[in-house]
């Protein structure tokens, strides 16, 4: 088959995967979006229990409208308008589209290489981290720790597969380097970032380190610059209070995504 056709088919498949996975993210995004000392959400905003696969973590972010308790008697009066379904969490359409675009662009940049499977599996988790951090400025351990572990484990599998374009050794060193750098920043100025950012840095360091130190530098620098500019702009506009913790996770992930695209395409 023509290589261009292979790449087109691969990109389309990646986009479909991203759309399908992204459509399932609003419900866990809603459940994880709680304060640090609060339990995960177990009911929708209307009080309906969240049921379904995986103890209610998988499924559409909406509850069906409750039906009438009894059959109303025959009457000439117009029937009451049925209650609307209860929806919650971020927009399913927007999240599915975002995840599809990220997966498709990663497929275009990476091509038919084994590490693409790693990027596609980690993308929904990265998007979920962005959604939760934007909502409550928190990066929960059940998301950051699996992200780091999966990145190292899956890249280890990619490293023993033919046609790969990165190195697991630099991925592991990247995880230690970036995680250690953020941990040092956390010790120096704990008000500037949360410990969740430190744990996220471990996974992002592994992803960027796969393509070498240049990718680690580009991805980290891009996220830091955009995050700093955003913080300054918000402070000037009076939307960020002094000493208020800013959600750094979206900028860290966005910078890593940009660095990954550039280095995957160049590899």
C-alpha atoms as one frame of an Amber mdcrd trajectory, in Angstrom:
protein
   0.000   0.000   0.000   1.162   3.521  -0.719   2.820   5.083   2.377   0.613
   8.163   2.096  -2.479   5.984   2.176  -1.130   4.182   5.233  -0.594   7.500
   6.996  -4.043   8.757   6.016  -5.699   5.594   7.305  -3.633   5.708  10.489
  -4.559   9.336  11.101  -8.239   8.626  10.559  -8.103   5.656  12.941  -6.316
   7.790  15.542  -8.957  10.498  15.227 -11.755   7.950  15.690 -10.010   6.536
  18.737  -9.598  10.023  20.190 -13.250  10.899  19.580 -14.467   7.661  21.181
 -12.174   7.974  24.188 -12.838  11.701  24.557 -16.587  11.132  24.656 -16.103
   9.138  27.869 -14.000  11.776  29.654 -16.661  14.277  30.877 -18.012  11.865
  33.492 -14.657  11.118  35.213 -13.734  14.795  34.803 -16.855  15.679  36.788
 -16.212  12.990  39.413 -12.565  13.990  39.954 -13.329  17.735  40.124 -13.592
  18.051  43.910 -11.568  19.777  46.619  -8.560  17.958  48.021 -10.269  16.825
  51.228 -13.546  15.828  49.564 -14.512  12.371  48.268 -15.038  11.831  44.557
 -18.461  12.745  43.217 -20.929   9.857  43.462 -24.091  11.645  42.295 -24.974
  14.017  39.490 -25.902  17.651  40.347 -29.549  16.579  40.617 -28.688  13.882
  43.170 -28.991  10.819  40.939 -26.449   8.077  41.774 -23.770   7.599  39.117
 -24.055   3.998  38.024 -22.622   2.028  35.154 -19.431   0.188  34.207 -16.347
   0.510  36.426 -18.448   1.532  39.441 -19.970   4.452  37.582 -16.744   5.921
  36.199 -17.566   5.048  32.598 -20.605   6.262  30.739 -22.239   9.349  29.329
 -22.203  12.514  31.429 -25.964  12.742  31.681 -28.799  11.150  33.609 -32.044
  10.207  31.848 -35.063  12.313  32.649 -37.188  10.651  35.332 -40.463   9.305
  34.023 -43.834   9.925  35.672 -44.447   7.882  38.790 -48.004   6.969  37.739
 -50.026   7.156  34.576 -51.920  10.474  34.632 -55.676  10.264  34.317 -57.355
  11.188  31.080 -57.943  14.924  30.931 -58.415  17.679  28.462 -55.560  19.667
  29.991 -52.258  19.635  28.071 -49.686  17.161  29.326 -46.940  18.713  31.446
 -43.550  19.184  29.858 -41.315  16.252  30.826 -38.218  17.152  32.837 -35.004
  17.508  30.841 -32.151  15.060  31.344 -29.513  16.116  33.859 -26.194  16.865
  32.135 -22.940  17.633  33.925 -19.242  18.011  33.359 -17.547  19.626  30.355
 -19.111  19.502  26.907 -18.889  15.976  25.493 -18.697  17.280  21.918 -15.871
  19.703  22.699 -13.840  17.157  24.670 -14.286  14.455  22.019 -13.237  16.897
  19.289 -10.188  18.063  21.256  -9.038  14.503  21.955  -9.573  13.510  18.322
  -7.502  16.461  17.065  -4.648  15.707  19.467  -4.594  12.023  18.494  -4.777
  12.792  14.768  -1.935  15.322  14.865   0.235  12.955  16.883  -0.394  10.250
  14.295   0.569  12.608  11.483   3.785  13.616  13.249   4.807  10.158  14.463
   3.813   8.031  11.499   3.898   4.239  11.555   6.158   3.811  14.566   5.481
   1.787  17.722   5.626   4.777  20.063   2.471   6.131  18.421   0.491   3.534
  20.356   1.920   4.979  23.569   0.931   8.525  22.636  -2.603   7.446  21.722
  -3.085   5.571  24.994  -1.753   8.441  27.099  -3.658  11.216  25.309  -7.080
  10.637  26.958  -5.415  10.596  30.367  -3.612  13.835  29.571  -6.824  15.517
  28.413  -8.568  14.348  31.587  -5.791  15.862  33.711  -6.219  19.182  31.891
  -9.977  19.187  32.467  -9.695  18.462  36.180  -6.879  20.954  36.790  -8.744
  23.721  34.982 -11.837  23.073  37.072 -10.419  22.706  40.591  -6.663  23.410
  40.234  -5.829  19.887  41.315  -3.988  16.945  39.744  -5.248  13.817  41.551
  -2.902  10.930  42.338  -5.170   8.367  40.601  -4.370  10.216  37.356  -0.789
  11.490  37.698   0.736   8.300  39.096  -0.749   5.954  36.452   0.254   8.474
  33.778   3.904   8.286  34.863   3.873   4.516  35.336   2.161   3.852  32.001
   4.516   6.199  30.159   7.600   4.352  31.391   6.069   0.891  31.007   4.648
   1.419  27.521   7.779   3.157  26.268   9.751   0.208  27.570   7.649  -1.999
  25.319   8.100   0.358  22.384  11.872   0.312  22.917  12.056  -3.428  22.137
   9.844  -3.102  19.058  11.410  -2.644  15.619  11.266   0.767  13.895  11.053
   2.818  17.083  12.663   6.252  16.989  13.455   6.934  20.646  15.349   5.564
  23.621  13.927   4.244  26.876  17.085   5.230  28.726  16.623   8.928  27.985
  12.911   8.569  28.777  13.760   7.271  32.262  16.413   9.944  32.749  13.980
  12.577  31.508  11.424  11.454  34.098  14.010  11.728  36.868  15.346  15.055
  35.618  12.065  16.871  35.102  10.478  15.354  38.194  13.528  16.298  40.258
  13.565  19.841  38.871   9.901  20.391  39.741  10.425  18.847  43.171  13.261
  21.298  43.816  11.026  24.179  42.728   8.314  22.882  45.037  10.721  22.872
  47.983  11.976  26.377  47.187   8.574  27.942  46.554   5.639  25.665  47.429
   3.148  28.465  46.755   4.166  28.573  43.084   3.116  25.015  42.261   1.428
  22.031  43.832   2.887  18.604  44.492   0.587  17.235  41.806   2.626  19.232
  39.289   5.750  17.421  40.522   4.161  14.014  39.925   2.866  15.092  36.528
   6.384  16.228  35.599   7.653  12.657  36.036   5.313  11.334  33.349   5.879
  14.262  31.012   9.636  13.923  31.459   9.423  10.308  30.333   7.335  11.189
  27.275   9.599  14.033  26.193  12.802  12.243  27.119  11.954   9.442  24.698
  13.108  11.639  21.811  16.133  13.017  23.684  17.206  16.007  25.712  16.245
  18.467  22.999  12.612  17.371  23.190  12.689  17.641  26.973  14.010  21.182
  26.773  11.579  22.324  24.065   8.493  20.857  25.721   9.380  22.140  29.171
  10.366  25.598  27.937   7.209  25.976  25.830   4.942  25.110  28.733   6.827
  27.382  31.149   6.762  30.380  28.804   3.069  30.117  27.955   2.159  29.515
  31.599   4.207  32.496  32.766   2.707  34.810  30.163  -0.813  33.669  31.056
  -0.180  34.229  34.766   1.175  37.733  34.191  -1.727  38.661  31.913  -4.285
  37.387  34.421  -2.554  39.272  37.251  -2.525  42.504  35.253  -6.207  42.109
  34.473  -6.920  41.505  38.157  -8.250  37.981  37.685  -5.574  36.266  39.758
  -5.231  37.118  43.408  -1.809  37.443  44.976  -0.499  34.101  46.274  -3.304
  32.275  44.464  -2.185  28.955  43.033  -2.399  28.860  39.231  -3.279  25.644
  37.382   0.047  24.750  35.762  -0.968  21.299  34.546  -2.633  22.476  31.310
   0.451  24.504  30.363   2.817  21.660  31.215   0.787  19.221  29.128   0.326
  21.699  26.294   4.066  22.393  26.160   4.819  18.672  26.186   2.348  18.158
  23.347   4.018  20.871  21.257   7.485  19.477  21.939   6.336  15.959  21.161
   4.856  17.013  17.825   8.044  18.768  16.758  10.423  16.031  17.821   8.267
  13.162  16.542   8.075  14.799  13.137  11.837  15.420  13.092  12.765  11.904
  14.261
